[in-house]
Amino acid sequence: MFRLFGSGIAVCTLVLVAAGAVAQEQAQEQAQENASNPLAKVKNIDVRWQHFDLVDGSRINDYFIDGAFMASEKLKIKYELHYWETNLTGRSESDFESVLLKGIYFPKEGVRGNLKYRVAVGLDWIVDLGDTDKGIGFGSDQVAPFVGIALGLPSRATLIPLVQQFISYSGEDVNITAFRLIGIQPLSAGKWFKLDVKIPIDWENDNEVPANAELQFGKNINRNLAFYVEGLVGLGGDRTYDWGAGAGVRFKY
């Protein structure tokens, strides 16, 4: 009996050690993921600022909180709250612009050869808080389903193609299909570089394509803190802004 009891303790100990090792490995893997990848399994809160110099000569300063957490192993929740300062109407105005809640479900992930992959499907819920008389907001509440995949390349870079459909359910009509390609390359000393290209097709406005690109350079200060700077540029004849700049502080937990 004692022999069986001792064997049982040994087996339980081995199981607990193995489970602890797996959990530690998963935690380390998640800690290495960059939160600038929207499909990363991470927990973070970013405090951000972006400035846009619009094609008509006016400006927008967007101050926002951009956070995320894992509700479960396969479900990620992201949230954003935006506050604008702008002179779109010819005078300086400021107010809350929108709140966004995003659910991301990961149905499958794994490795094929030397390529890691993670499939994602999700939905954005965007509530307009602005006042178009002030030049703030877009005058509509929207939902936006999307699908994407994160590909971990042998170079340690991550490539993320996404496609998303924006549809309004109240206010002004919105019908936009957006194609997005994100590339993130880790650098030495905890730094990273990100390229984010967005190509939306606005079906409600003569199929205009107000494309844009974002360049981001960041650095991890430690396991819990990072910062980054951004350069933004409008692309093509339908662009809404010529250039922009941004900065952010990331708190990881």
BAFI-3210 file (N, C-alpha, C; in Angstrom, 3 decimals, decimal comma, padded with zeros to 6 digits):
// residues 253
n [1|2|3|4|5|6|7|8|9|10|11|12|13|14|15|16|17|18|19|20|21|22|23|24|25|26|27|28|29|30|31|32|33|34|35|36|37|38|39|40|41|42|43|44|45|46|47|48|49|50|51|52|53|54|55|56|57|58|59|60|61|62|63|64|65|66|67|68|69|70|71|72|73|74|75|76|77|78|79|80|81|82|83|84|85|86|87|88|89|90|91|92|93|94|95|96|97|98|99|100|101|102|103|104|105|106|107|108|109|110|111|112|113|114|115|116|117|118|119|120|121|122|123|124|125|126|127|128|129|130|131|132|133|134|135|136|137|138|139|140|141|142|143|144|145|146|147|148|149|150|151|152|153|154|155|156|157|158|159|160|161|162|163|164|165|166|167|168|169|170|171|172|173|174|175|176|177|178|179|180|181|182|183|184|185|186|187|188|189|190|191|192|193|194|195|196|197|198|199|200|201|202|203|204|205|206|207|208|209|210|211|212|213|214|215|216|217|218|219|220|221|222|223|224|225|226|227|228|229|230|231|232|233|234|235|236|237|238|239|240|241|242|243|244|245|246|247|248|249|250|251|252|253]
n.u [000,827|001,871|003,864|002,406|001,202|003,444|004,334|002,204|002,438|004,860|004,211|002,254|003,829|005,616|003,769|002,854|005,237|005,807|003,535|003,927|006,262|005,378|003,488|005,182|006,783|004,832|004,112|006,538|006,747|004,508|005,256|007,313|006,021|005,027|003,105|002,363|001,565|-001,600|-002,676|-001,313|-000,896|-001,253|-001,107|-001,756|-001,558|-001,670|-000,754|-001,399|-000,544|-001,435|-000,767|-002,281|-001,813|-003,976|-005,227|-006,609|-005,428|-006,088|-005,937|-005,638|-005,404|-005,084|-005,719|-005,371|-006,333|-005,199|-005,769|-005,432|-006,372|-006,219|-009,029|-009,413|-007,552|-008,015|-009,367|-009,188|-009,474|-009,720|-009,538|-010,355|-010,214|-010,891|-009,851|-010,263|-008,546|-009,042|-009,055|-010,887|-013,280|-012,508|-012,118|-010,706|-011,502|-012,455|-013,050|-014,403|-014,058|-014,541|-015,355|-014,030|-014,553|-013,133|-013,310|-011,349|-010,959|-009,125|-009,059|-007,271|-003,857|-000,372|002,454|003,950|006,259|008,952|007,473|005,535|002,084|-000,980|-004,355|-007,013|-010,237|-012,660|-014,427|-015,125|-016,629|-017,772|-018,437|-019,611|-018,690|-018,522|-019,101|-020,259|-020,649|-018,636|-016,568|-015,681|-015,455|-017,323|-019,971|-021,439|-022,313|-020,644|-020,097|-017,563|-016,540|-013,747|-010,961|-007,881|-004,352|-001,494|001,858|004,743|007,954|011,084|013,110|012,512|010,777|007,376|004,525|001,465|-001,385|-004,587|-008,143|-010,977|-014,359|-016,214|-019,265|-021,996|-024,475|-026,066|-026,746|-024,661|-024,221|-021,973|-019,723|-017,161|-014,429|-011,513|-008,149|-005,265|-001,840|000,631|003,915|006,359|009,510|011,765|014,509|017,905|018,730|016,184|014,620|012,257|010,852|008,142|005,927|002,942|000,483|-002,429|-005,239|-008,077|-011,274|-013,717|-016,901|-019,156|-018,430|-017,777|-016,010|-013,541|-010,075|-008,568|-005,678|-003,015|000,057|001,970|004,820|006,654|008,821|010,198|011,066|011,743|011,853|011,950|010,579|008,025|007,576|007,520|008,339|007,462|007,828|006,236|005,808|003,642|001,981|-000,054|-001,369|-001,607|-004,114|-006,562|-006,098|-006,628|-005,032|-001,821|000,598|001,759|002,449|003,449|003,412|003,955|003,421|003,888|002,438|003,030|001,598]
n.v [-001,206|001,288|001,435|001,748|004,191|005,844|005,647|006,849|009,487|010,156|010,007|012,042|014,218|014,318|014,891|017,428|018,897|018,669|019,955|022,474|023,211|023,297|025,358|027,449|027,604|028,338|030,832|032,210|032,172|033,720|036,099|036,861|037,612|040,323|043,085|044,885|043,392|042,612|040,076|038,812|036,894|038,452|040,656|043,962|047,552|050,397|053,795|056,310|058,655|060,217|062,221|063,829|065,316|066,715|066,471|068,754|070,748|070,987|069,578|066,662|065,583|062,658|061,203|058,340|055,335|052,050|048,849|045,360|041,983|038,504|036,628|033,944|030,997|030,923|033,231|036,620|039,921|043,185|046,745|050,186|053,694|056,800|060,198|063,283|066,156|068,850|070,976|070,907|072,213|074,790|076,033|075,416|072,356|069,872|066,596|063,430|060,806|058,083|054,733|051,485|048,015|044,898|041,549|038,649|035,528|032,533|029,952|028,017|027,032|026,431|024,579|024,394|022,769|024,902|027,073|029,005|029,400|031,202|031,296|033,644|034,918|037,499|040,316|043,745|046,222|049,350|052,368|055,519|058,454|061,052|064,434|065,553|068,169|069,443|068,467|066,043|062,581|060,139|059,960|057,573|054,342|051,225|047,823|045,377|042,656|040,369|038,526|036,847|035,954|035,084|034,774|033,215|033,715|032,101|033,980|035,234|037,254|038,472|038,062|039,450|039,139|040,631|040,887|042,970|043,901|046,793|047,930|050,059|050,339|052,248|055,750|057,546|056,014|053,337|051,386|049,590|047,808|046,560|045,936|044,685|044,628|043,574|043,759|042,667|043,018|041,756|043,359|043,840|044,105|044,291|045,825|046,742|046,736|047,882|047,579|048,720|048,424|049,735|049,219|050,414|050,040|052,161|051,689|053,248|055,747|056,312|054,176|054,881|054,772|055,250|054,808|054,016|054,074|052,887|053,338|051,952|052,212|050,645|049,995|047,681|048,399|046,971|043,884|044,760|047,254|049,387|051,524|053,487|055,053|056,623|056,935|058,193|057,936|059,107|057,434|057,520|059,051|059,306|059,717|060,617|062,008|063,669|063,276|061,948|061,577|059,789|058,510|056,266|054,681|051,616|049,405|046,354|043,387]
n.w [000,000|000,891|-000,973|-003,346|-002,733|-002,596|-005,228|-006,508|-005,562|-006,751|-009,490|-009,621|-008,947|-011,107|-013,164|-012,341|-012,454|-015,194|-016,248|-015,152|-016,475|-019,136|-018,902|-018,163|-020,450|-022,350|-021,290|-021,563|-024,352|-025,060|-023,854|-025,505|-027,788|-029,872|-029,051|-030,975|-033,043|-033,995|-033,709|-031,731|-028,749|-026,075|-023,170|-022,678|-022,226|-024,082|-024,282|-026,480|-029,118|-032,137|-034,931|-037,707|-040,792|-042,826|-046,244|-046,982|-045,608|-042,929|-039,551|-037,439|-034,147|-032,503|-029,533|-027,661|-025,888|-026,090|-025,649|-024,571|-023,726|-022,782|-022,812|-022,784|-023,722|-026,444|-027,097|-027,590|-026,341|-027,438|-026,920|-027,495|-026,891|-028,146|-028,361|-029,852|-031,123|-033,228|-036,166|-038,207|-038,848|-039,131|-036,789|-033,549|-032,108|-029,694|-028,438|-027,261|-029,605|-030,531|-029,428|-029,325|-029,441|-029,697|-030,599|-030,847|-032,176|-032,060|-034,019|-034,890|-034,757|-035,350|-036,641|-039,765|-041,454|-041,374|-040,687|-038,610|-037,755|-037,184|-037,154|-037,377|-036,568|-036,300|-034,792|-034,960|-032,947|-033,243|-031,785|-032,415|-030,869|-031,409|-032,731|-035,627|-036,373|-035,106|-036,506|-035,656|-035,455|-037,444|-037,849|-037,661|-036,338|-036,253|-037,385|-037,880|-039,306|-039,582|-041,006|-040,624|-040,707|-038,867|-039,628|-038,719|-039,618|-040,679|-040,317|-037,989|-038,324|-038,474|-040,428|-041,298|-042,965|-043,459|-043,893|-043,871|-043,308|-043,140|-041,902|-041,505|-038,931|-037,937|-038,431|-040,757|-043,993|-044,330|-046,094|-046,450|-047,653|-046,378|-046,956|-045,433|-044,598|-042,483|-041,315|-039,070|-037,717|-035,489|-033,846|-032,720|-029,188|-028,004|-029,693|-032,324|-035,663|-037,585|-040,335|-041,663|-043,884|-045,284|-047,297|-048,057|-049,640|-050,529|-050,969|-050,921|-051,752|-054,580|-055,006|-053,908|-052,880|-050,157|-049,345|-047,014|-045,113|-042,349|-040,423|-037,844|-035,088|-032,341|-028,854|-026,313|-022,982|-020,587|-019,282|-018,806|-019,895|-022,750|-025,534|-028,449|-031,686|-034,514|-038,061|-040,515|-043,652|-046,294|-049,175|-052,717|-054,941|-053,618|-050,969|-047,515|-045,790|-045,851|-044,432|-041,282|-037,738|-034,792|-031,372|-028,656|-025,449|-023,956|-021,680|-020,322|-019,020]
ca.u [000,000|002,764|004,576|001,486|001,026|004,659|004,336|001,213|003,026|005,893|003,540|001,639|004,911|006,077|002,728|002,863|006,463|005,638|002,536|004,562|007,220|004,602|002,918|006,280|007,163|003,794|004,215|007,703|006,437|003,609|006,008|008,150|005,196|004,970|001,723|002,071|000,861|-002,948|-003,014|-000,446|-001,567|-000,574|-001,895|-001,052|-002,281|-000,864|-001,225|-000,876|-000,886|-001,141|-001,082|-002,520|-001,882|-004,935|-004,978|-007,221|-004,663|-006,444|-005,177|-006,287|-004,597|-005,847|-005,154|-006,195|-005,906|-005,286|-005,419|-005,834|-006,134|-006,682|-010,146|-009,112|-006,434|-008,370|-010,168|-008,527|-010,321|-009,041|-010,416|-009,757|-011,003|-010,232|-010,184|-009,711|-008,415|-008,978|-009,546|-011,561|-014,346|-011,924|-011,829|-010,209|-012,528|-011,946|-014,078|-014,249|-014,408|-015,135|-014,895|-013,991|-014,389|-012,770|-013,134|-010,541|-010,964|-008,057|-009,537|-006,223|-002,474|000,554|003,694|004,065|007,660|009,614|006,595|004,485|000,899|-002,104|-005,527|-007,867|-011,464|-013,106|-015,429|-015,019|-017,836|-017,298|-019,494|-019,201|-018,982|-018,205|-020,097|-019,771|-020,650|-017,312|-015,558|-015,175|-016,192|-017,748|-021,426|-022,076|-021,857|-020,290|-019,537|-016,553|-015,942|-012,461|-010,236|-006,462|-003,435|-000,150|002,855|006,064|008,945|012,367|013,930|011,906|009,782|005,981|003,758|000,045|-002,393|-005,934|-009,182|-012,035|-015,505|-016,849|-020,656|-022,690|-025,817|-026,821|-026,078|-024,246|-023,937|-020,573|-019,516|-015,731|-013,623|-010,139|-007,080|-004,186|-000,664|001,517|005,171|007,093|010,834|012,534|015,882|018,731|018,549|014,773|013,970|011,512|010,401|006,851|005,322|001,513|-000,108|-003,883|-005,827|-009,536|-012,076|-014,938|-017,914|-020,182|-017,884|-017,168|-014,943|-012,263|-009,106|-007,717|-004,651|-002,018|001,077|002,495|006,118|006,797|010,074|009,994|012,081|011,341|012,718|012,061|009,479|006,733|007,487|008,096|007,875|007,649|007,505|005,618|005,647|002,480|001,913|-001,178|-000,929|-002,533|-004,885|-007,733|-005,653|-007,273|-003,979|-000,526|001,596|001,415|003,478|002,845|004,258|003,176|004,053|003,209|002,566|002,744|001,348]
ca.v [000,000|002,443|001,471|002,347|005,599|006,544|005,721|007,854|010,811|010,383|010,297|013,371|015,207|014,423|015,570|018,844|019,489|018,788|020,998|023,756|023,509|023,695|026,683|028,424|027,748|029,123|032,210|032,810|032,372|034,848|037,301|037,235|038,147|041,776|043,557|045,618|042,402|042,499|038,675|038,269|036,524|039,290|041,566|045,247|048,819|051,430|055,179|056,689|059,911|060,277|063,485|063,697|066,543|066,318|067,010|070,078|071,684|070,903|068,593|065,880|064,934|061,545|060,698|057,174|054,164|050,861|047,759|044,001|040,917|037,188|036,135|032,516|030,643|031,126|034,439|037,861|041,107|044,471|047,894|051,483|054,889|057,869|061,592|064,084|067,613|069,100|072,260|070,588|073,181|076,124|076,458|074,297|071,605|068,646|065,779|061,996|060,492|056,753|053,622|050,252|046,740|043,896|040,166|037,874|034,100|031,798|028,570|027,039|027,480|025,310|024,721|023,618|022,889|025,884|028,236|029,032|030,110|031,357|031,780|034,453|035,539|038,389|041,343|045,054|047,004|050,728|053,312|056,903|059,347|062,407|065,395|065,958|069,636|069,841|067,796|064,913|061,354|059,846|059,997|056,261|053,208|050,207|046,511|045,074|041,314|040,243|037,261|037,074|034,899|035,510|033,813|033,387|033,324|031,653|035,159|035,765|038,250|038,037|038,651|039,321|039,643|040,701|041,538|043,359|044,583|047,755|048,178|050,853|049,896|053,456|056,955|057,615|054,722|052,938|050,075|049,641|046,588|046,994|044,947|045,162|043,765|044,012|043,035|043,054|042,410|042,025|043,802|043,573|044,908|044,472|046,771|046,153|047,594|047,429|048,220|048,421|049,020|049,561|049,569|050,310|050,400|052,794|051,424|054,287|057,002|056,120|053,166|055,520|053,929|056,120|053,925|054,643|053,184|053,286|052,798|052,033|051,736|050,579|049,354|047,166|048,860|045,769|042,959|045,389|048,603|049,622|052,750|053,462|056,237|056,226|057,834|057,784|058,598|058,768|056,910|057,607|060,266|059,360|059,758|061,618|062,821|063,630|062,666|061,932|061,119|059,276|057,981|055,488|053,990|050,328|048,740|044,931|042,752]
ca.w [000,000|000,939|-002,237|-004,302|-002,360|-003,013|-006,696|-006,884|-005,313|-007,770|-010,755|-009,515|-008,969|-012,494|-013,928|-011,962|-012,994|-016,645|-016,500|-014,854|-017,545|-020,305|-018,636|-018,210|-021,846|-023,001|-020,802|-022,195|-025,761|-025,151|-023,493|-026,634|-028,867|-029,892|-029,016|-032,213|-033,851|-033,426|-033,475|-030,681|-027,505|-025,094|-022,345|-022,690|-022,327|-024,739|-024,300|-027,785|-029,789|-033,559|-035,590|-039,140|-041,573|-043,844|-047,586|-047,109|-044,797|-041,514|-038,779|-036,389|-033,122|-031,943|-028,284|-027,373|-025,118|-026,935|-024,750|-024,932|-022,755|-023,202|-022,023|-022,683|-024,596|-027,846|-027,274|-027,205|-026,343|-027,583|-026,716|-027,775|-026,617|-028,899|-028,092|-030,946|-031,187|-034,664|-036,688|-039,466|-039,111|-039,184|-035,422|-032,752|-031,383|-029,084|-027,786|-027,502|-030,988|-030,687|-028,595|-030,116|-028,746|-030,704|-030,172|-031,787|-031,858|-032,739|-034,163|-035,197|-034,889|-035,361|-037,398|-041,003|-041,831|-040,510|-040,671|-037,603|-038,219|-036,259|-037,873|-036,522|-037,060|-035,240|-035,055|-034,310|-032,681|-033,166|-031,422|-032,671|-029,750|-031,842|-033,202|-036,953|-036,437|-034,626|-037,322|-034,872|-035,699|-038,814|-037,925|-037,780|-035,540|-037,241|-037,060|-038,898|-039,220|-040,272|-040,953|-040,858|-040,298|-038,500|-040,104|-038,131|-040,616|-040,113|-039,983|-036,770|-038,704|-038,496|-041,525|-040,945|-043,897|-042,908|-044,691|-042,941|-043,921|-042,245|-042,272|-040,489|-038,566|-037,624|-038,901|-042,156|-044,617|-044,458|-046,724|-046,785|-047,565|-046,111|-047,010|-044,553|-044,519|-041,407|-041,161|-037,863|-037,666|-034,266|-034,013|-031,540|-027,966|-027,688|-030,606|-033,424|-036,753|-038,102|-041,494|-041,677|-045,091|-045,313|-048,592|-047,982|-050,806|-050,034|-051,987|-050,860|-052,275|-055,911|-054,919|-053,588|-052,161|-049,336|-048,778|-046,152|-044,548|-041,041|-040,031|-036,392|-034,509|-030,903|-028,016|-025,011|-021,891|-019,766|-019,575|-018,565|-020,440|-024,074|-026,178|-029,903|-032,481|-035,771|-039,195|-041,294|-044,950|-047,151|-050,464|-053,840|-055,144|-052,741|-049,573|-046,661|-045,178|-046,534|-043,553|-039,872|-036,799|-033,574|-030,312|-027,685|-024,323|-023,770|-020,387|-020,505|-017,728]
c.u [000,858|003,526|003,706|001,304|002,234|004,741|003,355|001,742|004,051|005,267|002,928|002,690|005,421|005,073|002,739|004,090|006,335|004,649|003,115|005,532|006,496|004,032|003,980|006,713|006,140|003,867|005,394|007,441|005,533|004,331|006,870|007,336|005,083|003,516|001,379|001,465|-000,537|-003,369|-002,100|-001,275|-000,847|-001,595|-001,125|-002,049|-001,307|-001,551|-000,576|-001,328|-000,515|-001,616|-001,224|-002,611|-002,726|-004,686|-005,583|-006,521|-005,020|-005,686|-006,112|-005,207|-005,474|-005,109|-006,004|-005,494|-006,185|-004,823|-005,920|-005,581|-006,692|-007,801|-010,036|-007,962|-006,730|-009,152|-009,427|-009,532|-009,434|-010,046|-009,635|-010,740|-010,249|-010,779|-009,484|-009,580|-008,193|-009,446|-010,240|-012,636|-013,813|-011,665|-011,418|-011,347|-011,887|-013,082|-013,715|-014,780|-015,091|-014,619|-015,027|-013,797|-014,207|-012,636|-012,390|-010,501|-009,906|-008,472|-008,426|-004,869|-001,560|001,792|003,608|005,479|008,368|008,799|005,544|003,288|-000,148|-003,253|-006,415|-009,112|-011,982|-014,096|-015,097|-016,421|-017,382|-018,488|-018,955|-019,643|-018,896|-019,407|-019,587|-019,820|-019,332|-016,192|-014,970|-016,066|-016,626|-019,259|-022,105|-021,482|-021,694|-019,968|-018,594|-015,972|-014,642|-011,925|-008,780|-005,638|-002,083|000,824|004,198|007,119|010,249|013,279|013,496|010,924|008,393|005,263|002,283|-000,828|-003,784|-006,884|-010,384|-013,115|-016,182|-018,249|-021,305|-024,053|-026,667|-026,029|-025,752|-023,919|-022,427|-020,525|-018,085|-015,125|-012,158|-009,193|-005,886|-003,055|000,299|002,762|005,919|008,409|011,513|013,968|016,648|018,343|017,079|014,044|013,158|011,161|009,120|006,454|003,874|000,885|-001,599|-004,422|-007,338|-010,193|-013,434|-016,027|-018,997|-019,726|-017,074|-015,974|-013,568|-011,393|-008,166|-006,640|-003,670|-001,050|001,611|003,830|006,276|008,154|009,924|011,110|011,438|012,340|012,990|010,859|008,116|006,541|008,173|007,620|008,148|007,295|007,023|005,705|004,523|002,449|000,672|-000,683|-002,010|-003,345|-006,096|-007,361|-006,386|-006,256|-002,683|000,514|001,095|002,588|002,782|003,879|003,377|004,043|003,221|003,507|002,113|002,580|000,928]
c.v [001,251|002,608|002,122|003,832|006,419|006,693|006,779|009,263|011,142|010,751|011,691|014,467|015,426|015,174|017,063|019,559|019,708|019,895|022,376|024,172|023,981|025,102|027,763|028,671|028,589|030,580|032,927|033,104|033,575|036,145|037,780|037,822|039,662|042,230|044,443|044,694|042,220|041,064|038,017|037,951|037,223|040,062|042,878|046,396|049,826|052,780|055,832|058,082|059,783|061,616|063,238|065,085|066,236|067,034|068,393|071,125|071,682|069,760|067,822|065,382|063,917|061,025|059,486|056,135|052,936|049,677|046,417|043,061|039,621|036,731|034,622|032,238|030,961|032,412|035,653|039,011|042,341|045,601|049,178|052,582|056,075|059,239|062,452|065,547|067,949|070,504|072,065|071,610|074,606|076,707|075,223|073,671|070,355|067,921|064,309|061,666|059,140|055,816|052,355|049,062|045,667|042,528|039,387|036,420|033,400|030,332|027,550|027,721|026,263|025,636|023,827|023,811|023,824|027,170|028,080|029,797|030,165|032,001|032,545|034,906|036,422|039,422|042,599|045,610|048,416|051,646|054,726|057,775|060,809|063,231|065,927|067,471|070,211|069,274|066,583|063,695|061,230|059,733|058,664|055,290|052,027|048,864|046,138|043,688|041,247|038,825|037,555|035,885|035,521|034,399|034,144|032,828|032,874|032,815|035,816|036,894|037,617|038,798|038,378|039,924|039,561|041,276|041,761|044,137|045,474|048,079|048,986|050,243|051,061|054,657|056,894|056,214|054,509|051,544|050,064|048,253|047,004|045,803|045,523|044,138|044,361|043,138|043,564|042,287|042,758|042,423|043,488|044,489|045,234|045,452|046,009|047,219|047,012|048,260|047,758|049,169|048,692|050,059|049,375|050,712|050,889|052,692|052,499|055,599|056,748|055,175|053,796|054,580|054,840|055,318|054,717|053,604|053,772|052,573|053,001|051,475|051,775|049,865|048,907|047,645|047,710|044,888|043,627|046,744|048,687|050,980|052,652|054,824|055,770|057,344|057,301|058,573|058,130|058,378|057,103|058,894|060,399|059,471|060,859|062,495|062,650|062,898|062,701|061,447|060,642|058,791|057,220|054,902|052,740|049,748|047,291|044,277|041,302]
c.w [000,000|-000,367|-003,318|-004,036|-002,809|-004,516|-007,180|-006,694|-006,385|-009,113|-010,747|-009,582|-010,379|-013,362|-013,642|-012,508|-014,495|-016,991|-016,240|-015,943|-018,797|-020,115|-018,715|-019,649|-022,608|-022,578|-021,437|-023,663|-025,942|-024,827|-024,644|-027,779|-028,728|-029,969|-030,202|-033,264|-033,273|-033,137|-032,447|-029,437|-026,347|-024,273|-022,266|-022,641|-022,924|-024,588|-025,512|-028,212|-031,256|-034,114|-037,087|-039,762|-042,806|-045,170|-047,775|-046,248|-043,326|-040,843|-037,851|-035,445|-032,415|-030,714|-027,873|-026,515|-025,966|-026,091|-025,224|-023,769|-023,322|-022,266|-021,817|-023,638|-026,057|-028,101|-026,704|-027,311|-026,453|-027,396|-026,994|-027,392|-027,199|-028,508|-029,135|-030,563|-032,652|-034,996|-038,031|-039,830|-039,265|-037,820|-034,611|-031,945|-030,790|-028,371|-027,986|-028,894|-031,136|-029,614|-029,426|-029,190|-029,805|-030,044|-031,246|-031,323|-032,708|-032,878|-034,355|-035,244|-034,826|-036,168|-038,628|-041,534|-040,869|-040,412|-039,580|-038,154|-037,112|-037,036|-036,902|-037,281|-035,934|-035,713|-034,264|-034,102|-032,390|-032,898|-031,582|-031,495|-030,147|-032,243|-034,538|-037,144|-035,932|-035,504|-036,644|-035,101|-037,148|-038,946|-038,064|-036,767|-036,490|-036,592|-038,204|-038,669|-040,012|-040,143|-041,273|-040,410|-039,976|-038,881|-039,486|-039,070|-039,956|-039,705|-038,680|-037,060|-038,654|-039,598|-041,263|-042,041|-043,261|-043,950|-043,773|-043,685|-042,883|-042,776|-041,146|-040,188|-038,049|-038,111|-040,381|-042,697|-044,743|-045,055|-047,273|-046,628|-047,447|-046,150|-046,240|-044,528|-043,503|-041,420|-039,953|-037,825|-036,334|-034,616|-032,738|-030,387|-027,697|-028,574|-031,654|-034,455|-037,317|-039,314|-041,576|-042,852|-045,115|-046,653|-048,489|-049,294|-050,295|-051,103|-052,006|-051,490|-053,544|-055,892|-054,676|-052,759|-051,366|-048,595|-047,920|-045,624|-043,254|-040,810|-038,532|-035,972|-033,002|-030,175|-026,707|-023,960|-020,930|-020,094|-019,497|-019,232|-021,800|-024,565|-027,674|-030,493|-033,845|-036,812|-040,061|-042,591|-045,703|-048,528|-051,515|-053,865|-054,253|-051,267|-048,800|-045,941|-045,956|-045,694|-042,115|-039,038|-035,535|-032,577|-029,339|-026,595|-024,053|-022,393|-020,566|-019,133|-017,922]
res [m|f|r|l|f|g|s|g|i|a|v|c|t|l|v|l|v|a|a|g|a|v|a|q|e|q|a|q|e|q|a|q|e|n|a|s|n|p|l|a|k|v|k|n|i|d|v|r|w|q|h|f|d|l|v|d|g|s|r|i|n|d|y|f|i|d|g|a|f|m|a|s|e|k|l|k|i|k|y|e|l|h|y|w|e|t|n|l|t|g|r|s|e|s|d|f|e|s|v|l|l|k|g|i|y|f|p|k|e|g|v|r|g|n|l|k|y|r|v|a|v|g|l|d|w|i|v|d|l|g|d|t|d|k|g|i|g|f|g|s|d|q|v|a|p|f|v|g|i|a|l|g|l|p|s|r|a|t|l|i|p|l|v|q|q|f|i|s|y|s|g|e|d|v|n|i|t|a|f|r|l|i|g|i|q|p|l|s|a|g|k|w|f|k|l|d|v|k|i|p|i|d|w|e|n|d|n|e|v|p|a|n|a|e|l|q|f|g|k|n|i|n|r|n|l|a|f|y|v|e|g|l|v|g|l|g|g|d|r|t|y|d|w|g|a|g|a|g|v|r|f|k|y]
***
